[in-house]
Amino acid sequence: MKTSNVRASAPIAAFALLLGCAQPAPPAASEPLARPGAATSNLAWSKPAGGSTVGGPVNELVFHFSPPARLGEVIVTGPDGTMPMMVTAVGEVEHYSLPVSGLESGRYAVAWKATAGGVAYTGSFVFQVR
């Protein structure tokens, strides 16, 4: 499987962006919301999965795209506010693992932007940490 390195474009408190190579079993697919001007989501699954409640803390966000995509932006909104993350990906890949610094109890919304085959995709999902 092809993987890519990702890097935050600016320092963001409590977040570091790196690609991991772990291959966890696919959780249930997230339910992204399409935005105007973008194609339907190509996110096959995420960890945590959209709509899930997980034990905390959460130390990574995992995205698995089908077809492979170039992840360009991730925005996490949670109890501590909005944390935008600009991503620099090398090519279109299936699997991204973005380490985060311990997301504690609360509700989190994740919005993302990616491209695949020259088509722009957007999506979002929500999960709960207890």
mmCIF file of the C-alpha atoms, coordinates in Angstrom:
data_MODEL
# 
_entry.id   MODEL 
# 
loop_
_atom_site.group_PDB 
_atom_site.id 
_atom_site.type_symbol 
_atom_site.label_atom_id 
_atom_site.label_alt_id 
_atom_site.label_comp_id 
_atom_site.label_asym_id 
_atom_site.label_entity_id 
_atom_site.label_seq_id 
_atom_site.pdbx_PDB_ins_code 
_atom_site.Cartn_x 
_atom_site.Cartn_y 
_atom_site.Cartn_z 
_atom_site.occupancy 
_atom_site.B_iso_or_equiv 
_atom_site.pdbx_formal_charge 
_atom_site.auth_seq_id 
_atom_site.auth_comp_id 
_atom_site.auth_asym_id 
_atom_site.auth_atom_id 
_atom_site.pdbx_PDB_model_num 
ATOM 1   C CA . MET A 1 1   ? 0.000   0.000  0.000   1.00 0.00 ? 1   MET A CA 1 
ATOM 2   C CA . LYS A 1 2   ? 1.299   3.420  -0.932  1.00 0.00 ? 2   LYS A CA 1 
ATOM 3   C CA . THR A 1 3   ? 1.616   5.916  1.947   1.00 0.00 ? 3   THR A CA 1 
ATOM 4   C CA . SER A 1 4   ? 2.397   9.609  2.170   1.00 0.00 ? 4   SER A CA 1 
ATOM 5   C CA . ASN A 1 5   ? 4.050   11.962 4.606   1.00 0.00 ? 5   ASN A CA 1 
ATOM 6   C CA . VAL A 1 6   ? 1.937   14.849 5.839   1.00 0.00 ? 6   VAL A CA 1 
ATOM 7   C CA . ARG A 1 7   ? 3.002   17.951 7.704   1.00 0.00 ? 7   ARG A CA 1 
ATOM 8   C CA . ALA A 1 8   ? 1.190   20.826 9.426   1.00 0.00 ? 8   ALA A CA 1 
ATOM 9   C CA . SER A 1 9   ? 1.709   24.071 7.540   1.00 0.00 ? 9   SER A CA 1 
ATOM 10  C CA . ALA A 1 10  ? 1.832   26.087 10.775  1.00 0.00 ? 10  ALA A CA 1 
ATOM 11  C CA . PRO A 1 11  ? 2.323   25.119 14.397  1.00 0.00 ? 11  PRO A CA 1 
ATOM 12  C CA . ILE A 1 12  ? -0.979  24.276 16.030  1.00 0.00 ? 12  ILE A CA 1 
ATOM 13  C CA . ALA A 1 13  ? -1.205  23.759 19.794  1.00 0.00 ? 13  ALA A CA 1 
ATOM 14  C CA . ALA A 1 14  ? -1.831  20.135 20.737  1.00 0.00 ? 14  ALA A CA 1 
ATOM 15  C CA . PHE A 1 15  ? -1.642  18.848 17.154  1.00 0.00 ? 15  PHE A CA 1 
ATOM 16  C CA . ALA A 1 16  ? 1.168   17.339 15.143  1.00 0.00 ? 16  ALA A CA 1 
ATOM 17  C CA . LEU A 1 17  ? 0.603   16.007 11.678  1.00 0.00 ? 17  LEU A CA 1 
ATOM 18  C CA . LEU A 1 18  ? 2.559   12.968 10.579  1.00 0.00 ? 18  LEU A CA 1 
ATOM 19  C CA . LEU A 1 19  ? 1.687   9.920  8.556   1.00 0.00 ? 19  LEU A CA 1 
ATOM 20  C CA . GLY A 1 20  ? 1.645   6.626  10.405  1.00 0.00 ? 20  GLY A CA 1 
ATOM 21  C CA . CYS A 1 21  ? 1.943   3.244  8.825   1.00 0.00 ? 21  CYS A CA 1 
ATOM 22  C CA . ALA A 1 22  ? -0.451  1.344  11.107  1.00 0.00 ? 22  ALA A CA 1 
ATOM 23  C CA . GLN A 1 23  ? -3.080  -0.628 9.253   1.00 0.00 ? 23  GLN A CA 1 
ATOM 24  C CA . PRO A 1 24  ? -6.000  -0.952 11.707  1.00 0.00 ? 24  PRO A CA 1 
ATOM 25  C CA . ALA A 1 25  ? -9.039  -3.011 10.798  1.00 0.00 ? 25  ALA A CA 1 
ATOM 26  C CA . PRO A 1 26  ? -11.596 -0.792 9.054   1.00 0.00 ? 26  PRO A CA 1 
ATOM 27  C CA . PRO A 1 27  ? -14.254 0.517  11.434  1.00 0.00 ? 27  PRO A CA 1 
ATOM 28  C CA . ALA A 1 28  ? -17.744 1.393  10.233  1.00 0.00 ? 28  ALA A CA 1 
ATOM 29  C CA . ALA A 1 29  ? -17.812 4.012  7.471   1.00 0.00 ? 29  ALA A CA 1 
ATOM 30  C CA . SER A 1 30  ? -18.259 7.602  8.498   1.00 0.00 ? 30  SER A CA 1 
ATOM 31  C CA . GLU A 1 31  ? -21.167 9.589  7.171   1.00 0.00 ? 31  GLU A CA 1 
ATOM 32  C CA . PRO A 1 32  ? -19.718 12.651 5.429   1.00 0.00 ? 32  PRO A CA 1 
ATOM 33  C CA . LEU A 1 33  ? -21.753 15.670 4.436   1.00 0.00 ? 33  LEU A CA 1 
ATOM 34  C CA . ALA A 1 34  ? -21.254 16.935 0.882   1.00 0.00 ? 34  ALA A CA 1 
ATOM 35  C CA . ARG A 1 35  ? -20.628 20.662 0.390   1.00 0.00 ? 35  ARG A CA 1 
ATOM 36  C CA . PRO A 1 36  ? -21.629 22.768 -2.607  1.00 0.00 ? 36  PRO A CA 1 
ATOM 37  C CA . GLY A 1 37  ? -19.100 22.659 -5.455  1.00 0.00 ? 37  GLY A CA 1 
ATOM 38  C CA . ALA A 1 38  ? -17.524 19.403 -4.310  1.00 0.00 ? 38  ALA A CA 1 
ATOM 39  C CA . ALA A 1 39  ? -18.138 15.804 -5.304  1.00 0.00 ? 39  ALA A CA 1 
ATOM 40  C CA . THR A 1 40  ? -19.634 13.207 -2.997  1.00 0.00 ? 40  THR A CA 1 
ATOM 41  C CA . SER A 1 41  ? -17.205 11.983 -0.367  1.00 0.00 ? 41  SER A CA 1 
ATOM 42  C CA . ASN A 1 42  ? -14.610 9.375  -1.224  1.00 0.00 ? 42  ASN A CA 1 
ATOM 43  C CA . LEU A 1 43  ? -13.804 8.642  2.438   1.00 0.00 ? 43  LEU A CA 1 
ATOM 44  C CA . ALA A 1 44  ? -14.276 4.875  2.783   1.00 0.00 ? 44  ALA A CA 1 
ATOM 45  C CA . TRP A 1 45  ? -13.892 4.880  6.580   1.00 0.00 ? 45  TRP A CA 1 
ATOM 46  C CA . SER A 1 46  ? -12.415 6.797  9.447   1.00 0.00 ? 46  SER A CA 1 
ATOM 47  C CA . LYS A 1 47  ? -11.223 6.061  12.955  1.00 0.00 ? 47  LYS A CA 1 
ATOM 48  C CA . PRO A 1 48  ? -12.951 7.156  15.085  1.00 0.00 ? 48  PRO A CA 1 
ATOM 49  C CA . ALA A 1 49  ? -15.915 6.410  12.853  1.00 0.00 ? 49  ALA A CA 1 
ATOM 50  C CA . GLY A 1 50  ? -18.546 9.040  12.205  1.00 0.00 ? 50  GLY A CA 1 
ATOM 51  C CA . GLY A 1 51  ? -21.338 8.831  14.751  1.00 0.00 ? 51  GLY A CA 1 
ATOM 52  C CA . SER A 1 52  ? -19.297 6.680  17.144  1.00 0.00 ? 52  SER A CA 1 
ATOM 53  C CA . THR A 1 53  ? -18.619 7.094  20.852  1.00 0.00 ? 53  THR A CA 1 
ATOM 54  C CA . VAL A 1 54  ? -15.127 6.019  21.887  1.00 0.00 ? 54  VAL A CA 1 
ATOM 55  C CA . GLY A 1 55  ? -13.149 5.823  25.111  1.00 0.00 ? 55  GLY A CA 1 
ATOM 56  C CA . GLY A 1 56  ? -10.554 8.530  25.433  1.00 0.00 ? 56  GLY A CA 1 
ATOM 57  C CA . PRO A 1 57  ? -8.170  9.939  24.977  1.00 0.00 ? 57  PRO A CA 1 
ATOM 58  C CA . VAL A 1 58  ? -8.019  9.768  21.162  1.00 0.00 ? 58  VAL A CA 1 
ATOM 59  C CA . ASN A 1 59  ? -4.412  10.098 19.953  1.00 0.00 ? 59  ASN A CA 1 
ATOM 60  C CA . GLU A 1 60  ? -4.861  9.742  16.186  1.00 0.00 ? 60  GLU A CA 1 
ATOM 61  C CA . LEU A 1 61  ? -7.336  10.366 13.412  1.00 0.00 ? 61  LEU A CA 1 
ATOM 62  C CA . VAL A 1 62  ? -7.301  7.793  10.614  1.00 0.00 ? 62  VAL A CA 1 
ATOM 63  C CA . PHE A 1 63  ? -8.691  8.411  7.127   1.00 0.00 ? 63  PHE A CA 1 
ATOM 64  C CA . HIS A 1 64  ? -9.001  5.708  4.458   1.00 0.00 ? 64  HIS A CA 1 
ATOM 65  C CA . PHE A 1 65  ? -9.938  6.888  0.964   1.00 0.00 ? 65  PHE A CA 1 
ATOM 66  C CA . SER A 1 66  ? -11.283 4.918  -1.983  1.00 0.00 ? 66  SER A CA 1 
ATOM 67  C CA . PRO A 1 67  ? -10.112 5.784  -4.538  1.00 0.00 ? 67  PRO A CA 1 
ATOM 68  C CA . PRO A 1 68  ? -6.804  7.048  -3.114  1.00 0.00 ? 68  PRO A CA 1 
ATOM 69  C CA . ALA A 1 69  ? -6.768  10.807 -2.533  1.00 0.00 ? 69  ALA A CA 1 
ATOM 70  C CA . ARG A 1 70  ? -4.509  13.733 -1.752  1.00 0.00 ? 70  ARG A CA 1 
ATOM 71  C CA . LEU A 1 71  ? -5.692  14.981 1.652   1.00 0.00 ? 71  LEU A CA 1 
ATOM 72  C CA . GLY A 1 72  ? -5.347  18.761 1.719   1.00 0.00 ? 72  GLY A CA 1 
ATOM 73  C CA . GLU A 1 73  ? -7.043  20.077 4.833   1.00 0.00 ? 73  GLU A CA 1 
ATOM 74  C CA . VAL A 1 74  ? -8.506  18.811 8.091   1.00 0.00 ? 74  VAL A CA 1 
ATOM 75  C CA . ILE A 1 75  ? -10.404 20.946 10.594  1.00 0.00 ? 75  ILE A CA 1 
ATOM 76  C CA . VAL A 1 76  ? -11.245 19.525 14.017  1.00 0.00 ? 76  VAL A CA 1 
ATOM 77  C CA . THR A 1 77  ? -13.782 21.359 16.159  1.00 0.00 ? 77  THR A CA 1 
ATOM 78  C CA . GLY A 1 78  ? -14.153 20.273 19.760  1.00 0.00 ? 78  GLY A CA 1 
ATOM 79  C CA . PRO A 1 79  ? -14.626 21.513 23.329  1.00 0.00 ? 79  PRO A CA 1 
ATOM 80  C CA . ASP A 1 80  ? -11.405 23.562 23.090  1.00 0.00 ? 80  ASP A CA 1 
ATOM 81  C CA . GLY A 1 81  ? -12.415 25.306 19.855  1.00 0.00 ? 81  GLY A CA 1 
ATOM 82  C CA . THR A 1 82  ? -11.491 24.919 16.196  1.00 0.00 ? 82  THR A CA 1 
ATOM 83  C CA . MET A 1 83  ? -8.129  23.451 15.217  1.00 0.00 ? 83  MET A CA 1 
ATOM 84  C CA . PRO A 1 84  ? -7.400  23.825 11.471  1.00 0.00 ? 84  PRO A CA 1 
ATOM 85  C CA . MET A 1 85  ? -4.672  21.613 10.052  1.00 0.00 ? 85  MET A CA 1 
ATOM 86  C CA . MET A 1 86  ? -3.223  22.202 6.608   1.00 0.00 ? 86  MET A CA 1 
ATOM 87  C CA . VAL A 1 87  ? -1.852  19.004 5.151   1.00 0.00 ? 87  VAL A CA 1 
ATOM 88  C CA . THR A 1 88  ? 0.875   18.648 2.537   1.00 0.00 ? 88  THR A CA 1 
ATOM 89  C CA . ALA A 1 89  ? 0.511   15.190 1.019   1.00 0.00 ? 89  ALA A CA 1 
ATOM 90  C CA . VAL A 1 90  ? 2.858   13.598 -1.470  1.00 0.00 ? 90  VAL A CA 1 
ATOM 91  C CA . GLY A 1 91  ? 0.565   12.116 -4.098  1.00 0.00 ? 91  GLY A CA 1 
ATOM 92  C CA . GLU A 1 92  ? -2.766  10.352 -3.817  1.00 0.00 ? 92  GLU A CA 1 
ATOM 93  C CA . VAL A 1 93  ? -2.776  7.592  -1.201  1.00 0.00 ? 93  VAL A CA 1 
ATOM 94  C CA . GLU A 1 94  ? -5.398  5.435  0.523   1.00 0.00 ? 94  GLU A CA 1 
ATOM 95  C CA . HIS A 1 95  ? -4.427  5.719  4.163   1.00 0.00 ? 95  HIS A CA 1 
ATOM 96  C CA . TYR A 1 96  ? -3.643  8.700  6.393   1.00 0.00 ? 96  TYR A CA 1 
ATOM 97  C CA . SER A 1 97  ? -2.917  8.541  10.106  1.00 0.00 ? 97  SER A CA 1 
ATOM 98  C CA . LEU A 1 98  ? -2.767  11.935 11.796  1.00 0.00 ? 98  LEU A CA 1 
ATOM 99  C CA . PRO A 1 99  ? -1.463  11.887 15.365  1.00 0.00 ? 99  PRO A CA 1 
ATOM 100 C CA . VAL A 1 100 ? -3.214  14.299 17.702  1.00 0.00 ? 100 VAL A CA 1 
ATOM 101 C CA . SER A 1 101 ? -2.449  15.177 21.278  1.00 0.00 ? 101 SER A CA 1 
ATOM 102 C CA . GLY A 1 102 ? -5.027  13.337 23.404  1.00 0.00 ? 102 GLY A CA 1 
ATOM 103 C CA . LEU A 1 103 ? -8.528  14.425 22.487  1.00 0.00 ? 103 LEU A CA 1 
ATOM 104 C CA . GLU A 1 104 ? -10.324 14.217 25.828  1.00 0.00 ? 104 GLU A CA 1 
ATOM 105 C CA . SER A 1 105 ? -14.040 13.895 26.669  1.00 0.00 ? 105 SER A CA 1 
ATOM 106 C CA . GLY A 1 106 ? -16.385 15.817 24.406  1.00 0.00 ? 106 GLY A CA 1 
ATOM 107 C CA . ARG A 1 107 ? -17.969 16.012 20.984  1.00 0.00 ? 107 ARG A CA 1 
ATOM 108 C CA . TYR A 1 108 ? -15.677 16.494 17.970  1.00 0.00 ? 108 TYR A CA 1 
ATOM 109 C CA . ALA A 1 109 ? -16.527 17.430 14.385  1.00 0.00 ? 109 ALA A CA 1 
ATOM 110 C CA . VAL A 1 110 ? -13.977 16.702 11.662  1.00 0.00 ? 110 VAL A CA 1 
ATOM 111 C CA . ALA A 1 111 ? -14.204 18.395 8.252   1.00 0.00 ? 111 ALA A CA 1 
ATOM 112 C CA . TRP A 1 112 ? -11.780 17.495 5.466   1.00 0.00 ? 112 TRP A CA 1 
ATOM 113 C CA . LYS A 1 113 ? -10.918 18.361 1.865   1.00 0.00 ? 113 LYS A CA 1 
ATOM 114 C CA . ALA A 1 114 ? -9.180  16.063 -0.597  1.00 0.00 ? 114 ALA A CA 1 
ATOM 115 C CA . THR A 1 115 ? -8.682  15.551 -4.326  1.00 0.00 ? 115 THR A CA 1 
ATOM 116 C CA . ALA A 1 116 ? -8.649  12.328 -6.319  1.00 0.00 ? 116 ALA A CA 1 
ATOM 117 C CA . GLY A 1 117 ? -8.126  12.116 -10.050 1.00 0.00 ? 117 GLY A CA 1 
ATOM 118 C CA . GLY A 1 118 ? -8.473  15.882 -10.334 1.00 0.00 ? 118 GLY A CA 1 
ATOM 119 C CA . VAL A 1 119 ? -11.878 15.904 -8.584  1.00 0.00 ? 119 VAL A CA 1 
ATOM 120 C CA . ALA A 1 120 ? -12.323 17.885 -5.346  1.00 0.00 ? 120 ALA A CA 1 
ATOM 121 C CA . TYR A 1 121 ? -14.009 16.075 -2.467  1.00 0.00 ? 121 TYR A CA 1 
ATOM 122 C CA . THR A 1 122 ? -15.174 17.336 0.915   1.00 0.00 ? 122 THR A CA 1 
ATOM 123 C CA . GLY A 1 123 ? -16.757 15.637 3.854   1.00 0.00 ? 123 GLY A CA 1 
ATOM 124 C CA . SER A 1 124 ? -17.264 15.724 7.569   1.00 0.00 ? 124 SER A CA 1 
ATOM 125 C CA . PHE A 1 125 ? -18.102 13.449 10.461  1.00 0.00 ? 125 PHE A CA 1 
ATOM 126 C CA . VAL A 1 126 ? -18.757 13.751 14.177  1.00 0.00 ? 126 VAL A CA 1 
ATOM 127 C CA . PHE A 1 127 ? -17.662 11.502 17.029  1.00 0.00 ? 127 PHE A CA 1 
ATOM 128 C CA . GLN A 1 128 ? -17.889 11.565 20.816  1.00 0.00 ? 128 GLN A CA 1 
ATOM 129 C CA . VAL A 1 129 ? -15.089 10.821 23.310  1.00 0.00 ? 129 VAL A CA 1 
ATOM 130 C CA . ARG A 1 130 ? -16.109 9.754  26.797  1.00 0.00 ? 130 ARG A CA 1 
# 
